[in-house]
């Protein structure tokens, strides 16, 4: 196993353990406890419960309605915007 894959596996295992001990912990706080970023924690779920977007964003936007119900989250230090539901044509 290469070093990057070992790191990903190790991080995924640490996060899974943390979720067992603190099931209500938000991913942002879990990342801080594990000394990593929220994006890196999300990346451990690619292919399972995370879909990585390509750089063809306009084309992807046209396909988003096919995803059905989703949760879209935008966060900064000042606020959190969360939307749950289907992407719809406007």
PyMOL Python script that loads the backbone (N, CA, C, O; Angstrom):
from pymol import cmd

cmd.read_pdbstr("""\
ATOM      1  N   UNK A   1       0.850  -1.175   0.000  1.00  0.00           N
ATOM      2  CA  UNK A   1       0.000   0.000   0.000  1.00  0.00           C
ATOM      3  C   UNK A   1       0.896   1.240   0.000  1.00  0.00           C
ATOM      4  O   UNK A   1       1.884   1.296   0.733  1.00  0.00           O
ATOM      5  N   UNK A   2       0.555   2.215  -0.809  1.00  0.00           N
ATOM      6  CA  UNK A   2       1.392   3.415  -0.866  1.00  0.00           C
ATOM      7  C   UNK A   2       1.116   4.344   0.315  1.00  0.00           C
ATOM      8  O   UNK A   2       0.117   4.189   1.017  1.00  0.00           O
ATOM      9  N   UNK A   3       1.992   5.288   0.523  1.00  0.00           N
ATOM     10  CA  UNK A   3       1.917   6.185   1.673  1.00  0.00           C
ATOM     11  C   UNK A   3       0.636   7.002   1.710  1.00  0.00           C
ATOM     12  O   UNK A   3       0.042   7.173   2.775  1.00  0.00           O
ATOM     13  N   UNK A   4       0.199   7.511   0.551  1.00  0.00           N
ATOM     14  CA  UNK A   4      -1.031   8.310   0.514  1.00  0.00           C
ATOM     15  C   UNK A   4      -2.223   7.453   0.908  1.00  0.00           C
ATOM     16  O   UNK A   4      -3.048   7.874   1.719  1.00  0.00           O
ATOM     17  N   UNK A   5      -2.320   6.257   0.346  1.00  0.00           N
ATOM     18  CA  UNK A   5      -3.435   5.374   0.669  1.00  0.00           C
ATOM     19  C   UNK A   5      -3.402   4.981   2.149  1.00  0.00           C
ATOM     20  O   UNK A   5      -4.449   4.884   2.789  1.00  0.00           O
ATOM     21  N   UNK A   6      -2.215   4.757   2.684  1.00  0.00           N
ATOM     22  CA  UNK A   6      -2.098   4.443   4.110  1.00  0.00           C
ATOM     23  C   UNK A   6      -2.595   5.601   4.962  1.00  0.00           C
ATOM     24  O   UNK A   6      -3.266   5.386   5.971  1.00  0.00           O
ATOM     25  N   UNK A   7      -2.270   6.834   4.561  1.00  0.00           N
ATOM     26  CA  UNK A   7      -2.719   8.016   5.299  1.00  0.00           C
ATOM     27  C   UNK A   7      -4.232   8.146   5.253  1.00  0.00           C
ATOM     28  O   UNK A   7      -4.867   8.450   6.262  1.00  0.00           O
ATOM     29  N   UNK A   8      -4.808   7.915   4.077  1.00  0.00           N
ATOM     30  CA  UNK A   8      -6.267   7.997   3.926  1.00  0.00           C
ATOM     31  C   UNK A   8      -6.936   6.933   4.779  1.00  0.00           C
ATOM     32  O   UNK A   8      -7.909   7.214   5.479  1.00  0.00           O
ATOM     33  N   UNK A   9      -6.424   5.731   4.724  1.00  0.00           N
ATOM     34  CA  UNK A   9      -6.980   4.636   5.517  1.00  0.00           C
ATOM     35  C   UNK A   9      -6.876   4.939   7.005  1.00  0.00           C
ATOM     36  O   UNK A   9      -7.827   4.715   7.754  1.00  0.00           O
ATOM     37  N   UNK A  10      -5.739   5.441   7.431  1.00  0.00           N
ATOM     38  CA  UNK A  10      -5.535   5.786   8.837  1.00  0.00           C
ATOM     39  C   UNK A  10      -6.505   6.879   9.287  1.00  0.00           C
ATOM     40  O   UNK A  10      -7.096   6.790  10.363  1.00  0.00           O
ATOM     41  N   UNK A  11      -6.663   7.913   8.454  1.00  0.00           N
ATOM     42  CA  UNK A  11      -7.587   9.001   8.785  1.00  0.00           C
ATOM     43  C   UNK A  11      -9.017   8.489   8.843  1.00  0.00           C
ATOM     44  O   UNK A  11      -9.772   8.849   9.746  1.00  0.00           O
ATOM     45  N   UNK A  12      -9.389   7.652   7.887  1.00  0.00           N
ATOM     46  CA  UNK A  12     -10.749   7.096   7.863  1.00  0.00           C
ATOM     47  C   UNK A  12     -11.005   6.281   9.127  1.00  0.00           C
ATOM     48  O   UNK A  12     -12.073   6.394   9.729  1.00  0.00           O
ATOM     49  N   UNK A  13     -10.046   5.468   9.531  1.00  0.00           N
ATOM     50  CA  UNK A  13     -10.200   4.655  10.739  1.00  0.00           C
ATOM     51  C   UNK A  13     -10.310   5.532  11.985  1.00  0.00           C
ATOM     52  O   UNK A  13     -11.112   5.253  12.876  1.00  0.00           O
ATOM     53  N   UNK A  14      -9.504   6.590  12.045  1.00  0.00           N
ATOM     54  CA  UNK A  14      -9.555   7.499  13.193  1.00  0.00           C
ATOM     55  C   UNK A  14     -10.904   8.195  13.259  1.00  0.00           C
ATOM     56  O   UNK A  14     -11.460   8.375  14.343  1.00  0.00           O
ATOM     57  N   UNK A  15     -11.436   8.590  12.101  1.00  0.00           N
ATOM     58  CA  UNK A  15     -12.734   9.259  12.075  1.00  0.00           C
ATOM     59  C   UNK A  15     -13.854   8.294  12.471  1.00  0.00           C
ATOM     60  O   UNK A  15     -14.762   8.661  13.217  1.00  0.00           O
ATOM     61  N   UNK A  16     -13.785   7.071  11.972  1.00  0.00           N
ATOM     62  CA  UNK A  16     -14.801   6.077  12.340  1.00  0.00           C
ATOM     63  C   UNK A  16     -14.792   5.830  13.850  1.00  0.00           C
ATOM     64  O   UNK A  16     -15.853   5.710  14.464  1.00  0.00           O
ATOM     65  N   UNK A  17     -13.619   5.756  14.440  1.00  0.00           N
ATOM     66  CA  UNK A  17     -13.499   5.560  15.889  1.00  0.00           C
ATOM     67  C   UNK A  17     -14.076   6.763  16.634  1.00  0.00           C
ATOM     68  O   UNK A  17     -14.799   6.606  17.617  1.00  0.00           O
ATOM     69  N   UNK A  18     -13.749   7.964  16.156  1.00  0.00           N
ATOM     70  CA  UNK A  18     -14.258   9.181  16.794  1.00  0.00           C
ATOM     71  C   UNK A  18     -15.781   9.249  16.715  1.00  0.00           C
ATOM     72  O   UNK A  18     -16.433   9.673  17.669  1.00  0.00           O
ATOM     73  N   UNK A  19     -16.355   8.832  15.574  1.00  0.00           N
ATOM     74  CA  UNK A  19     -17.817   8.842  15.425  1.00  0.00           C
ATOM     75  C   UNK A  19     -18.480   7.885  16.405  1.00  0.00           C
ATOM     76  O   UNK A  19     -19.599   8.133  16.854  1.00  0.00           O
ATOM     77  N   UNK A  20     -17.799   6.795  16.740  1.00  0.00           N
ATOM     78  CA  UNK A  20     -18.352   5.850  17.707  1.00  0.00           C
ATOM     79  C   UNK A  20     -18.359   6.432  19.118  1.00  0.00           C
ATOM     80  O   UNK A  20     -19.298   6.219  19.885  1.00  0.00           O
ATOM     81  N   UNK A  21     -17.306   7.164  19.449  1.00  0.00           N
ATOM     82  CA  UNK A  21     -17.208   7.722  20.801  1.00  0.00           C
ATOM     83  C   UNK A  21     -17.974   9.037  20.951  1.00  0.00           C
ATOM     84  O   UNK A  21     -18.422   9.378  22.046  1.00  0.00           O
ATOM     85  N   UNK A  22     -18.123   9.775  19.845  1.00  0.00           N
ATOM     86  CA  UNK A  22     -18.847  11.049  19.869  1.00  0.00           C
ATOM     87  C   UNK A  22     -19.775  11.137  18.650  1.00  0.00           C
ATOM     88  O   UNK A  22     -19.495  11.869  17.702  1.00  0.00           O
ATOM     89  N   UNK A  23     -20.880  10.384  18.686  1.00  0.00           N
ATOM     90  CA  UNK A  23     -21.736  10.289  17.503  1.00  0.00           C
ATOM     91  C   UNK A  23     -22.402  11.589  17.061  1.00  0.00           C
ATOM     92  O   UNK A  23     -22.792  11.701  15.898  1.00  0.00           O
ATOM     93  N   UNK A  24     -22.544  12.553  17.927  1.00  0.00           N
ATOM     94  CA  UNK A  24     -23.195  13.815  17.540  1.00  0.00           C
ATOM     95  C   UNK A  24     -22.190  14.893  17.123  1.00  0.00           C
ATOM     96  O   UNK A  24     -22.578  16.028  16.846  1.00  0.00           O
ATOM     97  N   UNK A  25     -20.908  14.544  17.079  1.00  0.00           N
ATOM     98  CA  UNK A  25     -19.867  15.498  16.717  1.00  0.00           C
ATOM     99  C   UNK A  25     -19.993  15.885  15.245  1.00  0.00           C
ATOM    100  O   UNK A  25     -20.092  15.016  14.378  1.00  0.00           O
ATOM    101  N   UNK A  26     -19.990  17.171  14.965  1.00  0.00           N
ATOM    102  CA  UNK A  26     -20.066  17.643  13.581  1.00  0.00           C
ATOM    103  C   UNK A  26     -18.726  17.409  12.885  1.00  0.00           C
ATOM    104  O   UNK A  26     -17.673  17.391  13.522  1.00  0.00           O
ATOM    105  N   UNK A  27     -18.788  17.229  11.566  1.00  0.00           N
ATOM    106  CA  UNK A  27     -17.588  16.921  10.798  1.00  0.00           C
ATOM    107  C   UNK A  27     -16.524  18.002  10.944  1.00  0.00           C
ATOM    108  O   UNK A  27     -15.330  17.703  10.978  1.00  0.00           O
ATOM    109  N   UNK A  28     -16.949  19.238  11.028  1.00  0.00           N
ATOM    110  CA  UNK A  28     -15.995  20.342  11.184  1.00  0.00           C
ATOM    111  C   UNK A  28     -15.204  20.190  12.487  1.00  0.00           C
ATOM    112  O   UNK A  28     -13.987  20.370  12.519  1.00  0.00           O
ATOM    113  N   UNK A  29     -15.926  19.856  13.558  1.00  0.00           N
ATOM    114  CA  UNK A  29     -15.279  19.683  14.857  1.00  0.00           C
ATOM    115  C   UNK A  29     -14.432  18.409  14.891  1.00  0.00           C
ATOM    116  O   UNK A  29     -13.386  18.366  15.538  1.00  0.00           O
ATOM    117  N   UNK A  30     -14.895  17.379  14.190  1.00  0.00           N
ATOM    118  CA  UNK A  30     -14.120  16.143  14.104  1.00  0.00           C
ATOM    119  C   UNK A  30     -12.788  16.413  13.396  1.00  0.00           C
ATOM    120  O   UNK A  30     -11.741  15.919  13.815  1.00  0.00           O
ATOM    121  N   UNK A  31     -12.841  17.195  12.330  1.00  0.00           N
ATOM    122  CA  UNK A  31     -11.615  17.534  11.604  1.00  0.00           C
ATOM    123  C   UNK A  31     -10.629  18.257  12.510  1.00  0.00           C
ATOM    124  O   UNK A  31      -9.432  17.966  12.494  1.00  0.00           O
ATOM    125  N   UNK A  32     -11.129  19.192  13.295  1.00  0.00           N
ATOM    126  CA  UNK A  32     -10.254  19.929  14.209  1.00  0.00           C
ATOM    127  C   UNK A  32      -9.620  18.979  15.228  1.00  0.00           C
ATOM    128  O   UNK A  32      -8.427  19.077  15.514  1.00  0.00           O
ATOM    129  N   UNK A  33     -10.419  18.063  15.771  1.00  0.00           N
ATOM    130  CA  UNK A  33      -9.888  17.110  16.756  1.00  0.00           C
ATOM    131  C   UNK A  33      -8.839  16.183  16.142  1.00  0.00           C
ATOM    132  O   UNK A  33      -7.885  15.776  16.806  1.00  0.00           O
ATOM    133  N   UNK A  34      -9.034  15.860  14.867  1.00  0.00           N
ATOM    134  CA  UNK A  34      -8.115  14.935  14.202  1.00  0.00           C
ATOM    135  C   UNK A  34      -6.952  15.649  13.526  1.00  0.00           C
ATOM    136  O   UNK A  34      -6.081  15.009  12.936  1.00  0.00           O
ATOM    137  N   UNK A  35      -6.941  16.990  13.614  1.00  0.00           N
ATOM    138  CA  UNK A  35      -5.844  17.761  13.040  1.00  0.00           C
ATOM    139  C   UNK A  35      -5.812  17.744  11.528  1.00  0.00           C
ATOM    140  O   UNK A  35      -4.744  17.715  10.918  1.00  0.00           O
ATOM    141  N   UNK A  36      -7.003  17.762  10.919  1.00  0.00           N
ATOM    142  CA  UNK A  36      -7.103  17.720   9.466  1.00  0.00           C
ATOM    143  C   UNK A  36      -8.193  18.694   9.022  1.00  0.00           C
ATOM    144  O   UNK A  36      -8.748  19.425   9.842  1.00  0.00           O
ATOM    145  N   UNK A  37      -8.493  18.703   7.749  1.00  0.00           N
ATOM    146  CA  UNK A  37      -9.545  19.585   7.248  1.00  0.00           C
ATOM    147  C   UNK A  37     -10.837  18.801   7.039  1.00  0.00           C
ATOM    148  O   UNK A  37     -10.831  17.575   6.928  1.00  0.00           O
ATOM    149  N   UNK A  38     -11.928  19.532   6.989  1.00  0.00           N
ATOM    150  CA  UNK A  38     -13.226  18.921   6.722  1.00  0.00           C
ATOM    151  C   UNK A  38     -13.217  18.247   5.347  1.00  0.00           C
ATOM    152  O   UNK A  38     -13.782  17.166   5.179  1.00  0.00           O
ATOM    153  N   UNK A  39     -12.581  18.884   4.375  1.00  0.00           N
ATOM    154  CA  UNK A  39     -12.503  18.317   3.022  1.00  0.00           C
ATOM    155  C   UNK A  39     -11.763  16.977   3.027  1.00  0.00           C
ATOM    156  O   UNK A  39     -12.154  16.045   2.325  1.00  0.00           O
ATOM    157  N   UNK A  40     -10.693  16.886   3.821  1.00  0.00           N
ATOM    158  CA  UNK A  40      -9.953  15.623   3.881  1.00  0.00           C
ATOM    159  C   UNK A  40     -10.796  14.514   4.508  1.00  0.00           C
ATOM    160  O   UNK A  40     -10.726  13.363   4.079  1.00  0.00           O
ATOM    161  N   UNK A  41     -11.589  14.857   5.517  1.00  0.00           N
ATOM    162  CA  UNK A  41     -12.483  13.848   6.092  1.00  0.00           C
ATOM    163  C   UNK A  41     -13.528  13.423   5.072  1.00  0.00           C
ATOM    164  O   UNK A  41     -13.803  12.232   4.930  1.00  0.00           O
ATOM    165  N   UNK A  42     -14.110  14.375   4.365  1.00  0.00           N
ATOM    166  CA  UNK A  42     -15.084  14.034   3.329  1.00  0.00           C
ATOM    167  C   UNK A  42     -14.468  13.123   2.277  1.00  0.00           C
ATOM    168  O   UNK A  42     -15.110  12.180   1.814  1.00  0.00           O
ATOM    169  N   UNK A  43     -13.234  13.402   1.901  1.00  0.00           N
ATOM    170  CA  UNK A  43     -12.575  12.617   0.857  1.00  0.00           C
ATOM    171  C   UNK A  43     -12.437  11.147   1.236  1.00  0.00           C
ATOM    172  O   UNK A  43     -12.327  10.296   0.353  1.00  0.00           O
ATOM    173  N   UNK A  44     -12.439  10.833   2.518  1.00  0.00           N
ATOM    174  CA  UNK A  44     -12.347   9.426   2.924  1.00  0.00           C
ATOM    175  C   UNK A  44     -13.609   8.654   2.556  1.00  0.00           C
ATOM    176  O   UNK A  44     -13.606   7.423   2.570  1.00  0.00           O
ATOM    177  N   UNK A  45     -14.684   9.362   2.229  1.00  0.00           N
ATOM    178  CA  UNK A  45     -15.937   8.700   1.864  1.00  0.00           C
ATOM    179  C   UNK A  45     -16.229   8.679   0.379  1.00  0.00           C
ATOM    180  O   UNK A  45     -17.318   8.270  -0.023  1.00  0.00           O
ATOM    181  N   UNK A  46     -15.277   9.114  -0.456  1.00  0.00           N
ATOM    182  CA  UNK A  46     -15.504   9.117  -1.903  1.00  0.00           C
ATOM    183  C   UNK A  46     -15.772   7.685  -2.375  1.00  0.00           C
ATOM    184  O   UNK A  46     -15.030   6.754  -2.066  1.00  0.00           O
ATOM    185  N   UNK A  47     -16.848   7.550  -3.124  1.00  0.00           N
ATOM    186  CA  UNK A  47     -17.231   6.235  -3.623  1.00  0.00           C
ATOM    187  C   UNK A  47     -18.186   5.503  -2.698  1.00  0.00           C
ATOM    188  O   UNK A  47     -18.747   4.475  -3.077  1.00  0.00           O
ATOM    189  N   UNK A  48     -18.377   6.012  -1.498  1.00  0.00           N
ATOM    190  CA  UNK A  48     -19.303   5.398  -0.548  1.00  0.00           C
ATOM    191  C   UNK A  48     -20.501   6.321  -0.333  1.00  0.00           C
ATOM    192  O   UNK A  48     -21.625   5.997  -0.716  1.00  0.00           O
ATOM    193  N   UNK A  49     -20.243   7.478   0.287  1.00  0.00           N
ATOM    194  CA  UNK A  49     -21.323   8.429   0.552  1.00  0.00           C
ATOM    195  C   UNK A  49     -20.952   9.849   0.125  1.00  0.00           C
ATOM    196  O   UNK A  49     -21.620  10.812   0.500  1.00  0.00           O
ATOM    197  N   UNK A  50     -19.887   9.968  -0.658  1.00  0.00           N
ATOM    198  CA  UNK A  50     -19.409  11.262  -1.146  1.00  0.00           C
ATOM    199  C   UNK A  50     -19.160  11.146  -2.648  1.00  0.00           C
ATOM    200  O   UNK A  50     -18.543  10.188  -3.112  1.00  0.00           O
ATOM    201  N   UNK A  51     -19.643  12.124  -3.393  1.00  0.00           N
ATOM    202  CA  UNK A  51     -19.408  12.174  -4.837  1.00  0.00           C
ATOM    203  C   UNK A  51     -18.477  13.334  -5.118  1.00  0.00           C
ATOM    204  O   UNK A  51     -18.771  14.475  -4.763  1.00  0.00           O
ATOM    205  N   UNK A  52     -17.359  13.044  -5.751  1.00  0.00           N
ATOM    206  CA  UNK A  52     -16.401  14.089  -6.099  1.00  0.00           C
ATOM    207  C   UNK A  52     -16.830  14.729  -7.412  1.00  0.00           C
ATOM    208  O   UNK A  52     -17.095  14.037  -8.395  1.00  0.00           O
ATOM    209  N   UNK A  53     -16.898  16.055  -7.418  1.00  0.00           N
ATOM    210  CA  UNK A  53     -17.284  16.784  -8.616  1.00  0.00           C
ATOM    211  C   UNK A  53     -16.066  17.012  -9.499  1.00  0.00           C
ATOM    212  O   UNK A  53     -14.952  17.186  -9.004  1.00  0.00           O
ATOM    213  N   UNK A  54     -16.285  17.010 -10.810  1.00  0.00           N
ATOM    214  CA  UNK A  54     -15.197  17.287 -11.741  1.00  0.00           C
ATOM    215  C   UNK A  54     -15.131  18.788 -12.000  1.00  0.00           C
ATOM    216  O   UNK A  54     -15.894  19.559 -11.418  1.00  0.00           O
ATOM    217  N   UNK A  55     -14.225  19.193 -12.869  1.00  0.00           N
ATOM    218  CA  UNK A  55     -14.107  20.612 -13.186  1.00  0.00           C
ATOM    219  C   UNK A  55     -15.070  21.042 -14.302  1.00  0.00           C
ATOM    220  O   UNK A  55     -15.011  22.183 -14.762  1.00  0.00           O
ATOM    221  N   UNK A  56     -15.934  20.156 -14.729  1.00  0.00           N
ATOM    222  CA  UNK A  56     -16.941  20.468 -15.747  1.00  0.00           C
ATOM    223  C   UNK A  56     -18.236  20.883 -15.048  1.00  0.00           C
ATOM    224  O   UNK A  56     -19.265  20.221 -15.181  1.00  0.00           O
ATOM    225  N   UNK A  57     -18.168  21.992 -14.299  1.00  0.00           N
ATOM    226  CA  UNK A  57     -19.255  22.348 -13.406  1.00  0.00           C
ATOM    227  C   UNK A  57     -20.571  22.643 -14.133  1.00  0.00           C
ATOM    228  O   UNK A  57     -21.633  22.223 -13.672  1.00  0.00           O
ATOM    229  N   UNK A  58     -20.518  23.348 -15.246  1.00  0.00           N
ATOM    230  CA  UNK A  58     -21.760  23.674 -15.961  1.00  0.00           C
ATOM    231  C   UNK A  58     -22.479  22.405 -16.413  1.00  0.00           C
ATOM    232  O   UNK A  58     -23.699  22.301 -16.288  1.00  0.00           O
ATOM    233  N   UNK A  59     -21.727  21.445 -16.934  1.00  0.00           N
ATOM    234  CA  UNK A  59     -22.320  20.181 -17.362  1.00  0.00           C
ATOM    235  C   UNK A  59     -22.902  19.425 -16.167  1.00  0.00           C
ATOM    236  O   UNK A  59     -23.976  18.831 -16.265  1.00  0.00           O
ATOM    237  N   UNK A  60     -22.197  19.450 -15.053  1.00  0.00           N
ATOM    238  CA  UNK A  60     -22.678  18.757 -13.858  1.00  0.00           C
ATOM    239  C   UNK A  60     -23.964  19.374 -13.337  1.00  0.00           C
ATOM    240  O   UNK A  60     -24.869  18.664 -12.900  1.00  0.00           O
ATOM    241  N   UNK A  61     -24.043  20.688 -13.382  1.00  0.00           N
ATOM    242  CA  UNK A  61     -25.243  21.375 -12.893  1.00  0.00           C
ATOM    243  C   UNK A  61     -26.496  20.855 -13.598  1.00  0.00           C
ATOM    244  O   UNK A  61     -27.558  20.736 -12.986  1.00  0.00           O
ATOM    245  N   UNK A  62     -26.363  20.552 -14.867  1.00  0.00           N
ATOM    246  CA  UNK A  62     -27.508  20.039 -15.623  1.00  0.00           C
ATOM    247  C   UNK A  62     -27.919  18.646 -15.150  1.00  0.00           C
ATOM    248  O   UNK A  62     -29.069  18.242 -15.323  1.00  0.00           O
ATOM    249  N   UNK A  63     -26.991  17.926 -14.561  1.00  0.00           N
ATOM    250  CA  UNK A  63     -27.260  16.567 -14.083  1.00  0.00           C
ATOM    251  C   UNK A  63     -27.717  16.519 -12.623  1.00  0.00           C
ATOM    252  O   UNK A  63     -28.231  15.494 -12.175  1.00  0.00           O
ATOM    253  N   UNK A  64     -27.537  17.601 -11.887  1.00  0.00           N
ATOM    254  CA  UNK A  64     -27.861  17.603 -10.450  1.00  0.00           C
ATOM    255  C   UNK A  64     -29.292  17.181 -10.134  1.00  0.00           C
ATOM    256  O   UNK A  64     -29.493  16.488  -9.137  1.00  0.00           O
ATOM    257  N   UNK A  65     -30.298  17.557 -10.923  1.00  0.00           N
ATOM    258  CA  UNK A  65     -31.654  17.113 -10.586  1.00  0.00           C
ATOM    259  C   UNK A  65     -31.794  15.591 -10.511  1.00  0.00           C
ATOM    260  O   UNK A  65     -32.683  15.092  -9.821  1.00  0.00           O
ATOM    261  N   UNK A  66     -30.938  14.851 -11.204  1.00  0.00           N
ATOM    262  CA  UNK A  66     -30.988  13.384 -11.178  1.00  0.00           C
ATOM    263  C   UNK A  66     -30.560  12.820  -9.830  1.00  0.00           C
ATOM    264  O   UNK A  66     -30.836  11.658  -9.532  1.00  0.00           O
ATOM    265  N   UNK A  67     -29.891  13.624  -9.014  1.00  0.00           N
ATOM    266  CA  UNK A  67     -29.432  13.146  -7.705  1.00  0.00           C
ATOM    267  C   UNK A  67     -30.579  12.925  -6.734  1.00  0.00           C
ATOM    268  O   UNK A  67     -30.439  12.186  -5.760  1.00  0.00           O
ATOM    269  N   UNK A  68     -31.717  13.567  -6.997  1.00  0.00           N
ATOM    270  CA  UNK A  68     -32.837  13.455  -6.064  1.00  0.00           C
ATOM    271  C   UNK A  68     -32.615  14.379  -4.881  1.00  0.00           C
ATOM    272  O   UNK A  68     -32.072  15.474  -5.029  1.00  0.00           O
ATOM    273  N   UNK A  69     -33.035  13.936  -3.712  1.00  0.00           N
ATOM    274  CA  UNK A  69     -32.898  14.765  -2.507  1.00  0.00           C
ATOM    275  C   UNK A  69     -31.441  14.776  -2.058  1.00  0.00           C
ATOM    276  O   UNK A  69     -30.817  13.724  -1.919  1.00  0.00           O
ATOM    277  N   UNK A  70     -30.911  15.961  -1.836  1.00  0.00           N
ATOM    278  CA  UNK A  70     -29.528  16.132  -1.398  1.00  0.00           C
ATOM    279  C   UNK A  70     -29.476  17.153  -0.267  1.00  0.00           C
ATOM    280  O   UNK A  70     -30.458  17.836   0.023  1.00  0.00           O
ATOM    281  N   UNK A  71     -28.320  17.240   0.358  1.00  0.00           N
ATOM    282  CA  UNK A  71     -28.066  18.293   1.326  1.00  0.00           C
ATOM    283  C   UNK A  71     -26.874  19.071   0.807  1.00  0.00           C
ATOM    284  O   UNK A  71     -25.793  18.515   0.612  1.00  0.00           O
ATOM    285  N   UNK A  72     -27.078  20.373   0.584  1.00  0.00           N
ATOM    286  CA  UNK A  72     -26.010  21.259   0.146  1.00  0.00           C
ATOM    287  C   UNK A  72     -25.653  22.172   1.309  1.00  0.00           C
ATOM    288  O   UNK A  72     -26.534  22.777   1.918  1.00  0.00           O
ATOM    289  N   UNK A  73     -24.375  22.273   1.617  1.00  0.00           N
ATOM    290  CA  UNK A  73     -23.928  23.027   2.772  1.00  0.00           C
ATOM    291  C   UNK A  73     -22.814  23.976   2.376  1.00  0.00           C
ATOM    292  O   UNK A  73     -21.848  23.583   1.723  1.00  0.00           O
ATOM    293  N   UNK A  74     -22.958  25.221   2.775  1.00  0.00           N
ATOM    294  CA  UNK A  74     -21.914  26.224   2.594  1.00  0.00           C
ATOM    295  C   UNK A  74     -21.633  26.813   3.961  1.00  0.00           C
ATOM    296  O   UNK A  74     -22.557  27.233   4.659  1.00  0.00           O
ATOM    297  N   UNK A  75     -20.369  26.848   4.351  1.00  0.00           N
ATOM    298  CA  UNK A  75     -20.036  27.290   5.698  1.00  0.00           C
ATOM    299  C   UNK A  75     -18.853  28.236   5.659  1.00  0.00           C
ATOM    300  O   UNK A  75     -17.920  28.063   4.875  1.00  0.00           O
ATOM    301  N   UNK A  76     -18.911  29.234   6.517  1.00  0.00           N
ATOM    302  CA  UNK A  76     -17.768  30.109   6.763  1.00  0.00           C
ATOM    303  C   UNK A  76     -17.687  30.302   8.268  1.00  0.00           C
ATOM    304  O   UNK A  76     -18.492  29.746   9.015  1.00  0.00           O
ATOM    305  N   UNK A  77     -16.727  31.082   8.709  1.00  0.00           N
ATOM    306  CA  UNK A  77     -16.626  31.362  10.142  1.00  0.00           C
ATOM    307  C   UNK A  77     -17.853  32.130  10.647  1.00  0.00           C
ATOM    308  O   UNK A  77     -18.198  32.056  11.826  1.00  0.00           O
ATOM    309  N   UNK A  78     -18.510  32.873   9.736  1.00  0.00           N
ATOM    310  CA  UNK A  78     -19.627  33.724  10.135  1.00  0.00           C
ATOM    311  C   UNK A  78     -21.000  33.106  10.059  1.00  0.00           C
ATOM    312  O   UNK A  78     -21.898  33.518  10.793  1.00  0.00           O
ATOM    313  N   UNK A  79     -21.194  32.117   9.180  1.00  0.00           N
ATOM    314  CA  UNK A  79     -22.541  31.547   9.048  1.00  0.00           C
ATOM    315  C   UNK A  79     -22.496  30.183   8.374  1.00  0.00           C
ATOM    316  O   UNK A  79     -21.481  29.767   7.816  1.00  0.00           O
ATOM    317  N   UNK A  80     -23.636  29.505   8.449  1.00  0.00           N
ATOM    318  CA  UNK A  80     -23.824  28.216   7.804  1.00  0.00           C
ATOM    319  C   UNK A  80     -25.108  28.292   6.990  1.00  0.00           C
ATOM    320  O   UNK A  80     -26.157  28.671   7.510  1.00  0.00           O
ATOM    321  N   UNK A  81     -25.024  27.933   5.717  1.00  0.00           N
ATOM    322  CA  UNK A  81     -26.198  27.858   4.857  1.00  0.00           C
ATOM    323  C   UNK A  81     -26.400  26.393   4.493  1.00  0.00           C
ATOM    324  O   UNK A  81     -25.501  25.751   3.949  1.00  0.00           O
ATOM    325  N   UNK A  82     -27.577  25.872   4.795  1.00  0.00           N
ATOM    326  CA  UNK A  82     -27.855  24.466   4.541  1.00  0.00           C
ATOM    327  C   UNK A  82     -29.182  24.355   3.806  1.00  0.00           C
ATOM    328  O   UNK A  82     -30.177  24.964   4.197  1.00  0.00           O
ATOM    329  N   UNK A  83     -29.181  23.574   2.743  1.00  0.00           N
ATOM    330  CA  UNK A  83     -30.404  23.352   1.980  1.00  0.00           C
ATOM    331  C   UNK A  83     -30.580  21.855   1.789  1.00  0.00           C
ATOM    332  O   UNK A  83     -29.652  21.160   1.374  1.00  0.00           O
ATOM    333  N   UNK A  84     -31.777  21.361   2.095  1.00  0.00           N
ATOM    334  CA  UNK A  84     -32.093  19.948   1.881  1.00  0.00           C
ATOM    335  C   UNK A  84     -33.262  19.870   0.919  1.00  0.00           C
ATOM    336  O   UNK A  84     -34.286  20.527   1.103  1.00  0.00           O
ATOM    337  N   UNK A  85     -33.092  19.061  -0.102  1.00  0.00           N
ATOM    338  CA  UNK A  85     -34.148  18.882  -1.083  1.00  0.00           C
ATOM    339  C   UNK A  85     -33.549  18.628  -2.446  1.00  0.00           C
ATOM    340  O   UNK A  85     -32.333  18.505  -2.586  1.00  0.00           O
ATOM    341  N   UNK A  86     -34.406  18.549  -3.453  1.00  0.00           N
ATOM    342  CA  UNK A  86     -33.899  18.310  -4.808  1.00  0.00           C
ATOM    343  C   UNK A  86     -33.411  19.589  -5.470  1.00  0.00           C
ATOM    344  O   UNK A  86     -33.885  20.683  -5.164  1.00  0.00           O
ATOM    345  N   UNK A  87     -32.450  19.435  -6.384  1.00  0.00           N
ATOM    346  CA  UNK A  87     -32.070  20.571  -7.226  1.00  0.00           C
ATOM    347  C   UNK A  87     -33.185  20.735  -8.244  1.00  0.00           C
ATOM    348  O   UNK A  87     -33.652  19.757  -8.829  1.00  0.00           O
ATOM    349  N   UNK A  88     -33.608  21.972  -8.453  1.00  0.00           N
ATOM    350  CA  UNK A  88     -34.708  22.214  -9.386  1.00  0.00           C
ATOM    351  C   UNK A  88     -34.296  23.234 -10.422  1.00  0.00           C
ATOM    352  O   UNK A  88     -33.446  24.092 -10.181  1.00  0.00           O
ATOM    353  N   UNK A  89     -34.916  23.121 -11.574  1.00  0.00           N
ATOM    354  CA  UNK A  89     -34.669  24.084 -12.627  1.00  0.00           C
ATOM    355  C   UNK A  89     -35.334  25.395 -12.252  1.00  0.00           C
ATOM    356  O   UNK A  89     -36.506  25.402 -11.875  1.00  0.00           O
ATOM    357  N   UNK A  90     -34.614  26.507 -12.345  1.00  0.00           N
ATOM    358  CA  UNK A  90     -35.177  27.822 -12.022  1.00  0.00           C
ATOM    359  C   UNK A  90     -35.345  28.643 -13.274  1.00  0.00           C
ATOM    360  O   UNK A  90     -35.806  29.782 -13.208  1.00  0.00           O
TER     361      UNK A  90
END
""", "prot")
cmd.dss("prot")
cmd.show_as("cartoon", "prot")
cmd.util.cbc("prot")
cmd.orient("prot")
